[in-house]
Amino acid sequence: MDERVQLVEGVKTLGLGLEPAAVDRLFRLLDELSRWNEAYNLTAIVDRPGMLTHHLLDSLAIHADVQGERVADVGTGAGFPGLPLAIVAPDRQYTLIDSNNKKVRFVAHVARVLGLTNVSAVHSRVENLDACEPFDTVMARAFASLPDIVARVSPICGPATRVLAMKGRMPDDEMAALPAGWRIAEARPLAVPGLAEARSLIVIERV
């Protein structure tokens, strides 16, 4: 299947209606990731079809779960899920955080060439981040165990912050080990078009 057709059909399946300019930006992101990956090894997935499903569509699968205006993506790596979500929701401000300077430089480069004025790339460990106010949504994709995620992001979360943890298989043991003061608001499988591997989303909130 043609890449553009696969992407357009995939985002429709996910309930997204995108303008052509947004689709163009997603493809430019795919181009930049493919080009930079050859030199800097940003992701273990090296083929474009894999990048399209495992990074672009996988990231967009949680678009309906993001809320508020200020969103943090912790351990963003090469910018996922933050960059695709920032492309489709330009009205939100996304702060993409990672301790790997090479990957943060890529995120900043993509934000610049795509004109994503709603993206800030931050080179830091999330637990060392000095946030002036809590984020509305905090996202973590394949970042750490659920108890570890909560411990690390707690300083940037307020009473109403939503933590979205993207996982592979449903992490039942981790969900049972959340620290006091937090609860599972929702846990469900994620259906990513073109991806046969298990994906799940765990939504965590303060009690």
N, C-alpha and C positions, 0 to 999 in steps of 0.2 A: 504493500500500500504506500502511496505517496506520503511523504512526511507531513506536508501541510494538511492533507486530507485526514491523516491519522490524528493530528493535533486538534483540528477543528471538530472532528467527530468525538474525540475524547473529551474536550471541554463541554460539548453539548451534553454528553452522557453524565457529566458531573454537575449539570444544571447551570452552566455558565454560558451567557451570551456575550461574546467578545466582539468589539469593533475590529476591523481589519488592522488598524494601527497597533492594537494590543497583540494580535497574532504575529505581526511583523516583529515586534519587540521580543516576543518569546523566541522566535526563530533567530533573532540576532543574539540573544542570550545563548542559545544552543550553539551557534557558530563560534562565539567567543570561548565558551567552555571547551568545545572540541579543539580549538586552536591552542589555547593555553594549556590544556591537559597534556598535549604532546611534549611540551617543554618543562612543565612544572608538576606533573603528576598530581593534579588536584583531586581526582576521583578514581577509584578502582575500575569504574565502568568506562570503557574506552570507545565503544561503538555508539554512533549517533542514535540508532533506534533504542538502545538501552538507556541512553541519557534522556531521551524523550519520555519514555515510560517511567523510569526509576527516579528521575529528578523533576521534570516539568509536571507531568500528570500526577505523580505521587504528591508533589507539593500542593497542587491545586485541589486535591481531594478534600482538604480541610477548609476551603475558602468560606463555607457557610458557618463554620464554628468560630471564626475570628470575630471579635467584637471590640468596640471602642475605637478611639482615634490613635492611641499610642501602643505600638506593638513591638515586642522584643523577640528576636530569634537568637537563642543562646546555643553556642556550639554550631554556628551556621555553616561551618566548613566553606565550601565554594558558593554559599549563598542560598541554600535550600533548607526550608521552604520559603525563606524570606523574599528572594528576588522575584520568583514567579508571582507570588501573592501581591507584592508591591506593584507589579506591572498591571494586574487586573483590578487593583483597588488604589488608584492614585490619590484618593482622598484621605488615606491613612498614612501616618508616619511610621516607618519601619526602622528599628535600630538592630543591625546585624552584628553579632558579637562572636569573636573567636580568638583563641590564644595563638593561632598559627598565623604569623604575619604574612606569609606568602598567600594564603587564602584570603585574608582581609584585603590585601592589595588587589587581588582579582575582583573581589566584590566592589571595591571603590572604583576600579577601572570600568566595570560593567555599568555601574550607576552613572558614571560620567558619560560614557559613549551612548548609552540609551536615554540620557536626559532624565534619569529618575531622581528628581529633586526631593522625593519623599523617602529616600534611603540614606542612612548614615552607617558607615562601616567603622566598627570599633575594635581595635586590637587590645583585648583584655580578657582575663578570666572573669566570668560573670560574678563570682563572689567578691571580686575586687572592684566592681563597677560602682561608681558614685552617681547614682541616679537621683536627680533633683526631686522627682515625684514618681509614684508607682506607675507601672505600665498597666494598661487595660487588659491586654492579653500577652502572655509569655508562651512562646513555642519552643519545643525541644524535640528534634528529630534524630532518633538513634543516638542519643547523647549520653545517657547514663541510666542507672536503675531509677525507678520512681522515687524511692526514699532519698536517693542522692540528688535527683533533680530538685525536689522540694527544698532540701537543705541548701542547695546552691543558689536557687532563685529567690528564696524567701526575702532577702533584703530589698529586692526590686518589686515586690508584690504588696499591694494594699489589700484591704478587706474584700474588695469586689473583683480583684484580679482573677482572670481565668488562665489556668495553666493547661496547655495542650501538649500532651506527650504522644509523639508518633512512634509506634513500635511495630515489630514484626508480628509474631504470634501474641495472643492475649497473655499478658504477664501476671497471671493469677497470684503467684507467690509475692511479687512486688506490690501488688495492690493491697494485699493483706498486711503489708509491713509499713504502711504510711505512718509518719510520726503524728503525735497528738496535735490537734489543731487544724488538720487537713482531712478532707473527705473526697471520695470518688463521686463526682456529680454525674458522670456518664462514662460508659465503656462500651465500645462497639467495633465491629470489623469495618475496615475501609475497603471499598471496592474501587480499585484503580484500573481504568480501561487499559487493556493490553498487558496487564501484569498478573501473572498467575500466582506469585508468591503471597503469603499471608501478610496482611497489614491490619493494624488496629489503631484506634485513637482512644486515649484515656484523658478525660477532662477532670481536672483537679481544682478544687476551690477550698478556701479557708472555711472552717466551721463557723 
